[in-house]
Amino acid sequence: MKYETKLIRFDWAIKTVLRDKANFDILEGFLSALLGEEIFIVELLESESNQTDLDEKSNRVDLLVKDSNQRHFIIEIQNQRVTAYLERLLFGVSKVIVENLELGGDYRDVKKVVSISILYFNLGLGEDYVYHGNTEFAGTHNLKPLKFRKLVDGKWQERNIFPEYYLINVESFEDVIASDLDEWIYLLKHSTTRPEFKAKHIEKAQTKLTLLKMSPEERHRYEHFLMNAATDRDVVQTAHRDGKQEGEIAARLEVAQKLRNEGMDVEMIARVTGLAREVVDSLKVTD
């Protein structure tokens, strides 16, 4: 078995070490692999996402940064399934766009936002583990794209200001390493790396996120975070399981009530539905 370096979880890293400018190189490596271009982070932006409060709400963690091309990156980790996730995703991106345009400012100052969701649950139906969404305009007759341009220093440049979205379904990744991005997703899934990994700056993650390098105080806080994360996960799974069981019981009671109304023997209804005889007997016959 190949030796693997055990690292702290990426959500805890986002809460702590990755907010330090000295560690931006780790984020740069991940973003470069995801977008397929060189990314250089210049600033951690002020937002509700970037508050330094290390509370124990571990279900959702996010970070807002700006790169050298003035793009704003929202990097979000969602550990458990939530309702209306896509709606909240759209709202979060829209809020960042509005917050970073001064009141009465020129609309030409609107910044491009790239939203990256690292999800530990399956969002929607699909066979891939990385999905990319953006806004494109195409002719309704010839299907050719409409390109937007602006004049910069006497030269025409294509404009691309609409938000982009990346959804990474970590649990759908099958540990087959075929690219630099796969090495990073392996890290996200297992909190570990392999010696043969060569993606840009992944060796920085191996060095800076190593579990064994934590101080006793940091280790204590991290272990407390893991305990709360496990508790949160158990609460969600239990609620889901209980809700499913309640739904099954309600369905059996509905069937039993119908059979009771049709005059079927109580003992037979109990056998068919799996309900206790006393429960079936307590159902009153209705018209």
C-alpha positions as CSV (number, residue, x, y, z in Angstrom):
1,M,0.0,0.0,0.0
2,K,1.3,3.4,-1.0
3,Y,2.1,5.9,1.7
4,E,-0.3,8.8,1.9
5,T,0.1,12.0,3.8
6,K,-2.8,12.7,6.2
7,L,-4.1,16.2,6.0
8,I,-6.6,18.3,7.9
9,R,-10.0,18.5,6.2
10,F,-10.4,21.2,3.6
11,D,-13.4,22.9,5.2
12,W,-11.3,23.4,8.4
13,A,-8.4,24.6,6.3
14,I,-10.8,27.2,4.7
15,K,-11.8,28.3,8.2
16,T,-8.2,28.7,9.3
17,V,-4.9,28.5,7.4
18,L,-6.2,29.3,3.9
19,R,-7.2,32.8,5.0
20,D,-3.6,33.6,5.5
21,K,-2.0,35.3,2.4
22,A,1.0,33.1,2.8
23,N,-1.1,30.1,2.1
24,F,-2.9,31.5,-1.0
25,D,-0.7,29.2,-3.1
26,I,-2.8,26.2,-2.1
27,L,-6.0,27.8,-3.3
28,E,-4.1,29.0,-6.5
29,G,-3.2,25.4,-7.2
30,F,-6.7,24.1,-6.8
31,L,-8.3,26.9,-8.8
32,S,-5.7,26.6,-11.6
33,A,-6.4,22.9,-12.0
34,L,-10.2,23.5,-12.0
35,L,-10.2,26.4,-14.5
36,G,-7.3,25.2,-16.6
37,E,-5.4,28.4,-16.4
38,E,-2.9,30.2,-14.1
39,I,-4.7,31.7,-11.2
40,F,-3.0,34.2,-8.8
41,I,-5.0,35.3,-5.7
42,V,-4.3,38.9,-4.6
43,E,-6.8,39.5,-1.8
44,L,-9.2,38.0,0.7
45,L,-12.4,40.1,0.3
46,E,-14.6,41.4,3.0
47,S,-18.0,39.6,3.2
48,E,-20.3,37.7,5.5
49,S,-18.5,34.6,4.1
50,N,-15.1,35.7,5.4
51,Q,-15.8,36.4,9.1
52,T,-13.2,34.9,11.3
53,D,-15.6,33.5,13.9
54,L,-14.6,29.8,14.2
55,D,-18.1,28.6,15.3
56,E,-19.0,25.0,15.1
57,K,-21.5,25.3,12.3
58,S,-19.6,22.9,10.1
59,N,-22.3,22.2,7.6
60,R,-21.3,25.1,5.3
61,V,-18.0,26.8,5.0
62,D,-17.1,29.4,2.3
63,L,-14.4,31.9,1.3
64,L,-14.4,34.9,-1.0
65,V,-11.2,35.9,-2.8
66,K,-10.1,38.1,-5.7
67,D,-7.6,37.1,-8.4
68,S,-5.1,39.2,-10.5
69,N,-7.8,39.5,-13.2
70,Q,-10.2,41.2,-10.7
71,R,-12.5,38.1,-10.7
72,H,-14.2,37.2,-7.4
73,F,-14.1,33.5,-6.4
74,I,-16.6,32.1,-4.0
75,I,-15.3,28.8,-2.7
76,E,-18.0,27.0,-0.8
77,I,-18.0,23.6,1.0
78,Q,-21.4,22.0,1.7
79,N,-21.3,18.9,3.9
80,Q,-24.9,18.0,4.0
81,R,-27.9,18.2,1.7
82,V,-29.9,21.4,2.0
83,T,-33.2,22.4,0.4
84,A,-33.3,25.1,-2.3
85,Y,-29.5,24.9,-2.7
86,L,-29.5,26.2,-6.3
87,E,-31.7,29.2,-5.3
88,R,-29.3,30.0,-2.4
89,L,-26.3,29.6,-4.8
90,L,-27.8,32.1,-7.2
91,F,-28.7,34.5,-4.4
92,G,-25.1,34.3,-3.0
93,V,-23.5,35.1,-6.3
94,S,-26.0,38.0,-7.0
95,K,-25.3,39.4,-3.5
96,V,-21.5,39.4,-4.1
97,I,-22.0,41.3,-7.4
98,V,-24.2,43.9,-5.8
99,E,-22.1,44.3,-2.7
100,N,-19.0,45.0,-4.7
101,L,-20.6,47.8,-6.9
102,E,-20.6,51.1,-5.1
103,L,-23.9,52.9,-4.8
104,G,-24.3,55.0,-7.9
105,G,-21.3,53.4,-9.5
106,D,-20.7,52.7,-13.1
107,Y,-22.2,49.3,-14.3
108,R,-19.0,48.8,-16.2
109,D,-17.3,48.2,-12.8
110,V,-19.3,45.0,-12.2
111,K,-16.9,42.2,-11.4
112,K,-17.1,38.7,-12.7
113,V,-18.0,36.1,-10.1
114,V,-17.0,32.5,-10.2
115,S,-18.8,30.2,-7.8
116,I,-17.3,26.9,-6.8
117,S,-19.3,24.5,-4.8
118,I,-17.5,21.5,-3.2
119,L,-20.4,19.2,-2.3
120,Y,-20.4,16.1,-0.2
121,F,-23.8,15.0,-1.5
122,N,-25.2,14.5,-5.0
123,L,-27.0,17.6,-6.4
124,G,-29.2,16.5,-9.2
125,L,-28.9,13.5,-11.5
126,G,-25.7,13.1,-13.5
127,E,-22.8,10.7,-14.1
128,D,-19.9,13.1,-13.8
129,Y,-18.3,14.5,-10.7
130,V,-17.5,18.0,-12.0
131,Y,-20.1,20.3,-13.7
132,H,-19.6,23.7,-15.2
133,G,-22.3,26.2,-15.9
134,N,-22.2,29.7,-17.6
135,T,-24.3,32.1,-19.6
136,E,-24.0,32.0,-23.4
137,F,-26.0,33.7,-26.1
138,A,-26.5,31.9,-29.4
139,G,-28.5,32.7,-32.5
140,T,-31.9,31.1,-32.5
141,H,-31.5,30.3,-36.2
142,N,-27.8,29.5,-36.8
143,L,-26.9,28.6,-33.2
144,K,-23.7,30.6,-33.5
145,P,-22.5,32.4,-30.3
146,L,-22.9,36.1,-29.8
147,K,-19.5,37.6,-28.8
148,F,-19.2,40.7,-26.7
149,R,-16.2,43.0,-27.0
150,K,-14.8,46.2,-25.4
151,L,-12.1,48.6,-26.5
152,V,-9.1,48.5,-24.2
153,D,-6.0,50.6,-25.0
154,G,-7.0,50.7,-28.6
155,K,-7.5,47.0,-28.9
156,W,-10.7,45.0,-28.9
157,Q,-11.1,42.4,-26.1
158,E,-13.8,39.9,-25.6
159,R,-16.0,40.6,-22.6
160,N,-17.0,37.8,-20.2
161,I,-18.8,39.3,-17.1
162,F,-21.5,36.8,-16.4
163,P,-21.2,34.5,-13.4
164,E,-19.8,31.0,-13.8
165,Y,-20.6,28.0,-11.6
166,Y,-18.6,24.9,-10.8
167,L,-20.3,22.0,-8.9
168,I,-18.0,19.3,-7.6
169,N,-19.8,16.2,-6.4
170,V,-16.9,14.8,-4.3
171,E,-18.6,11.5,-3.4
172,S,-19.1,10.7,-7.1
173,F,-15.4,10.7,-7.7
174,E,-14.2,7.1,-8.1
175,D,-10.5,7.7,-7.2
176,V,-9.3,7.4,-10.7
177,I,-6.5,9.9,-11.2
178,A,-6.4,11.2,-14.8
179,S,-5.6,14.9,-14.3
180,D,-4.2,17.5,-12.0
181,L,-7.8,18.3,-10.9
182,D,-8.4,14.7,-10.0
183,E,-5.4,14.9,-7.6
184,W,-7.1,17.8,-5.8
185,I,-10.5,16.1,-5.7
186,Y,-8.8,13.1,-4.2
187,L,-7.5,15.4,-1.5
188,L,-11.0,16.9,-1.0
189,K,-12.5,13.4,-0.7
190,H,-9.9,11.7,1.5
191,S,-8.0,14.5,3.3
192,T,-4.8,13.0,2.0
193,T,-2.4,13.0,-0.9
194,R,-0.1,10.5,-2.6
195,P,3.6,10.8,-3.1
196,E,3.2,10.7,-6.9
197,F,0.9,13.7,-7.1
198,K,2.4,16.5,-9.3
199,A,-0.4,19.1,-9.6
200,K,0.6,22.7,-9.2
201,H,1.2,23.6,-5.5
202,I,-0.3,20.3,-4.2
203,E,3.0,19.8,-2.5
204,K,2.3,23.0,-0.6
205,A,-0.9,21.4,0.7
206,Q,1.1,18.3,1.7
207,T,3.4,20.6,3.8
208,K,1.0,23.2,5.2
209,L,-2.1,21.1,5.8
210,T,-0.3,18.2,7.5
211,L,-2.2,17.0,10.6
212,L,1.0,16.2,12.5
213,K,2.2,19.8,12.3
214,M,-0.7,21.2,14.4
215,S,0.1,22.6,17.8
216,P,-1.7,20.9,20.8
217,E,-4.2,23.8,20.9
218,E,-4.9,23.7,17.2
219,R,-5.2,19.9,17.4
220,H,-7.8,20.2,20.2
221,R,-9.9,22.8,18.3
222,Y,-9.7,20.6,15.2
223,E,-10.8,17.5,17.0
224,H,-13.7,19.4,18.5
225,F,-14.6,20.5,15.0
226,L,-14.6,16.9,13.8
227,M,-16.7,15.8,16.7
228,N,-19.3,18.5,15.9
229,A,-19.2,17.6,12.2
230,A,-19.9,13.9,13.0
231,T,-22.7,14.9,15.3
232,D,-24.3,17.2,12.6
233,R,-24.0,14.4,10.1
234,D,-25.6,11.9,12.5
235,V,-28.5,14.3,13.2
236,V,-29.2,14.8,9.5
237,Q,-29.1,11.1,8.8
238,T,-31.3,10.2,11.8
239,A,-33.8,12.8,10.8
240,H,-33.8,11.5,7.2
241,R,-34.2,7.9,8.5
242,D,-36.9,8.8,11.0
243,G,-38.8,10.8,8.3
244,K,-38.6,7.9,5.9
245,Q,-39.9,5.5,8.6
246,E,-42.7,7.8,9.5
247,G,-43.6,8.1,5.8
248,E,-43.7,4.3,5.5
249,I,-45.9,3.9,8.6
250,A,-48.3,6.6,7.3
251,A,-48.5,4.8,4.0
252,R,-49.3,1.4,5.7
253,L,-51.9,3.1,7.9
254,E,-53.6,4.6,4.8
255,V,-53.7,1.1,3.2
256,A,-55.0,-0.4,6.5
257,Q,-57.7,2.2,6.7
258,K,-58.9,1.5,3.2
259,L,-59.0,-2.2,3.8
260,R,-60.8,-1.7,7.1
261,N,-63.4,0.4,5.3
262,E,-63.9,-2.4,2.7
263,G,-64.6,-4.8,5.6
264,M,-61.5,-6.9,5.5
265,D,-60.7,-9.0,8.6
266,V,-58.5,-7.2,11.2
267,E,-56.2,-10.1,11.4
268,M,-55.7,-10.3,7.7
269,I,-55.1,-6.5,7.4
270,A,-52.4,-6.8,10.1
271,R,-50.7,-9.5,8.1
272,V,-50.9,-7.6,4.8
273,T,-49.6,-4.3,6.2
274,G,-47.3,-5.5,8.9
275,L,-49.0,-3.3,11.5
276,A,-49.8,-4.6,15.0
277,R,-53.3,-6.1,15.3
278,E,-54.1,-3.5,18.1
279,V,-53.2,-0.7,15.7
280,V,-55.5,-2.0,13.0
281,D,-58.3,-2.7,15.4
282,S,-58.1,0.9,16.6
283,L,-58.9,2.2,13.1
284,K,-62.5,3.2,12.9
285,V,-64.5,2.3,9.9
286,T,-65.5,5.4,7.9
287,D,-67.8,6.0,5.0
